[in-house]
Amino acid sequence: IVDEDELSQLRQPQDTGTAVKIEFMCPASAIESAYELRGESNDLEASGCRRISDCKADDLRFVKSAQFMLWFHGGALVLGDAQDDLGINFTKSLFEKYITAQTNNDDGSSVPPLILLSVEYRLAPENPFPAAAIDGLSVSSFLIEKYASPALHISGISAGGNISAVIGLETCRRYPGTVKTLVCLIPMLDPRANSTSYYMNSKSSHACPVGLLYWGWAAYLQIENDGGDIDFRSDAASSYKKAMESSLWSKYTRGPVLTEEGNCSLWRLVYPQSDLPSTLRSNDSPKIIVATATADPLRDDGLDFVENARKASEGGPNEVLHFSSRGSHALSFIFDVKARETLISAWSQAMMNK
């Protein structure tokens, strides 16, 4: 995807292994074969579930009609894992609504089983860019090539919203028609980190501290001051801006740096709305849903993505949907129940219609 000369200027990840860990949950009916764990399984079997042992993805066999939902957790690109409670709990409502539709579909038709795959992508600073993007693309490519163009639903929250946008859009480029929905919840998208919402909500957003966002971007993109680490204890905003201006990425922040093919390949893997695929206007384009929170430093990141995605998909069959909840970052989904339910209803409907 990118020029190797550009990547050679970045420090390589410490963990260069080829294995990517994923956690999955799905109805038992979606699994054709797998290595099962025996023993404490009565309660699981009574609820229609099966306990599967750790194994290679190659050892799992899912039914042909299954749809896959990739989930990327949050944590400012430096924290979290595939068992992140916030992500799993948030998607549980969607999962239950989707399963309910299998037995209560209005037209009597069946809804394909949904398999949720939570990806444990590598984290900075030990594994900086492009490690997380590589892990996400590895999973999406594996599923598409193993299951002969399955229906993919790609989603993520906060930093995972960045990874989901990157993976979703790059998958659209490489495998047109396979991504059915792309959902970015309160996404962390703009590494310049200088929007109005960063300043307006810098003191009130304890659920998403601005200092953590600056540190996360700096660790992920290997941004340092000339004299060493950035000082996040005093004036984090000006310190980060100064470090960004002297980094490899400064040429991108001043405007698009195009390749011979006319795209901005490296920057779009960090700031995905800088170069959106032309396929967003086609019949194969995914339904895009973006959720933002009013008191979130990342609010403008999401709004910027919505604006650019709507321009890129103008004239196409799919509308870009935007939902806003009241509150600070992920807490807004907990306390603004009405907004949460509206989002989940639209999300599940988009998945079932695809």
ABEGO torsion letter per residue (X at the ends): XBBAAAAAABBBBABABABBBBBBBBBAAABABBBBBBEBAAAAAAAGBBBBBBBBAAABBBBAABBBBBBBBBGGGABEBAABAAAAAAAAAAAAAAAAAAAABAAGBBBBBBBBBBBBBBBOAABBOAAAAAAAAAAAAAAAAAAGGBBBBBBBBEAAAAAAAAAAAAAAAABBGABABBBBBGBBABAAGABAAAAAAAAABAABBAAAAAAAAAAAAGBBBAAEBBBAABBAAAAAAAAAAABAAAAAAAEBBBBAAGBBAAAAAABAAABBBAAAABAABBBBBBBBBAABAAAAAAAAAAAAAAAAABGBABBBBBBBBBEBEAAAAAABAAAAAAAAAAAAAAAAAX
